[in-house]
Amino acid sequence: MDYDFCNSDGARRLKQRIEEYWRDRGYKVDIKLIEAGFVAAMRSARTDVRSDMVNGFPVSREASDDRRSPNRRGWNIA
């Protein structure tokens, strides 16, 4: 994998991969791309990937008819 996830194209691919991963498992995640502009330490512009996940787990199921609901850490409780 040769992607630079900090530029706009790489960040867009990363966003898509994360959304697809969790959608395939029945979760909905909200991911936004934030243009940070030029960063002197990187000597280039940067795009941040931000989400509504908590500790790397989604906070809501996509299907509303599921009897189990995720707790705040993303684990399902029966």
PyMOL commands that set and color helices and strands:
alter all, ss='L'
color gray80, all
select helices_A, chain A and resi 8-24
alter helices_A, ss='H'
color red, helices_A
select strands_A, chain A and resi 27-28+31-39+44-51+60-61+69-70+76-77
alter strands_A, ss='S'
color yellow, strands_A
deselect
rebuild
show_as cartoon
